[in-house]
Structure formats: C-alpha cells, structure tokens
Amino acid sequence: MVFVWSTLTHGNPAYTVVQVATNDLIILVAFVPIVKFLLGVSKVSVPYSTLFVSILLFVVIPLVAGVVTRVGITGRKGRDYLENVFVHKFDHVTTVGLLLTLVIIFASQAEVILSNPVHIILIAVPLIIQTFLIFFIAYGAAKLVRLPYDIAAPAGLIGASNFFELAVAVAIALFGTTSPAALATTVGVLTEVPVMLTLVKIANRTQNHFQKRQA
C-alpha cells in the first residue's frame, strides 16, 4: 500500500523503496517478539512457528523478490531504466492490487462487520485520530527541517500507514475469520484506506504551499 500512497503524491521512488525496505527489515526482527509479548500479556498462547511462517510469507518472500528484481533489472538495463521505466509499469497494477485486496477482505468479513456496528465505531475512531495525528506530526516535521515535498509527503504517509495486511493474515490464521481479532484488523484495513486517501488529497493540495516554504 505504501507504494500506492507514494505514487499518488508523486513521491520520490528511491526514497519510498528505502523506507519500505527499512520498515520490512525492522518487522523481520521486531514483529515476532512484539506480538508474542502482547499476546502473552493477554494470556493468549501462539506458537512461534505460526508467527515465523507469517513473516516468511508476507515479508521475507516479497522483500527477497524485490531485491532480486532490483539487482537483476539494474544489472541488465541500469538504474535509470529501473526507476523511470520499469517501476512505472506497475503504477496501475498496484492500485488494482489494493482494490482487489479490499474486495477480498470485505467479502470474507462482511457478515462479521455488519453484525458488529458498535464495535466497528469503537475500533475505527481511535484509528482515524491516530492516523491523522501521526501524518501531521511527520509531515510538519519534514517541513520544519526543509525536506523536499517528494520526500516529505511519502514520509508522512508511510509513518501513518500500518501493517494491517499482515495483521489480518495472522489474526485469521490464529483465531479464525469470525474472531474479534480478525474483526479488529479488518476494520483497520477498511478504515486506513479511505483515511490515507484523504491524507493523500491533503498532501497534494498543500504541495504548492509546501514548495514555496522550501524556496
């Protein structure tokens, strides 16, 4: 999803790749112990094997595929071709993939969502506040240190974004499709996307003002 937000704000593709790779590397190290700790506090027992398989499927494999693709394309056709031609071939693919992900998640969780409207509100409101708050902190900080817009915008959006896709997969695998955990993570995805699109619009509308401040 991060690449979609960056593309929609005309973000720097090289910066976005580095940021996503950094996030993935942190997740590789931190996800399992953090989840194990939080579930332990709630006295929920989860096998380490399940957490490691989730990391392998949703982080390691995509990360390795990205590295191999970058090295291969750069070696054969150069970095300029990779960043200005190859990457842009997938602009529409990533958007379609995002929409397809939402359709699949909503289709599998529609009954649970519609039968728990109060819970949806209780989960969604704090998430909306959190996402807006983190974006404006990161975007404002980028403006203060005079970063260019094509880095500041994706930085704010990446900071506000979450790994809800991974959370949904783990929650469903561990607790089933009708569990409260699956409901919470699904609401996270369905809440995050329209909120992030709103933040994309805000970033794009403030682009000229942002650039004037940097001049």
Secondary structure by P-SEA (a helix, b strand, c coil): caaaaaaaacccaaaaaaaaaaaaaaaaccaaaaaaaaaaaacbbbbaaaaaaaaaaccaaaaaaaaaaaaaaaacccaaaaaccccccaaaaaaaaaaaaaaaaaaacaaaaaacaaaaaaacaaaaaaaaaaaaaaaaaaaaacccaaaaaaaaaaaaccaaaaaaaaaaaccccccaaaaaaaaaaaaaaaaaaaaaaaaaaaaaaaaaaac
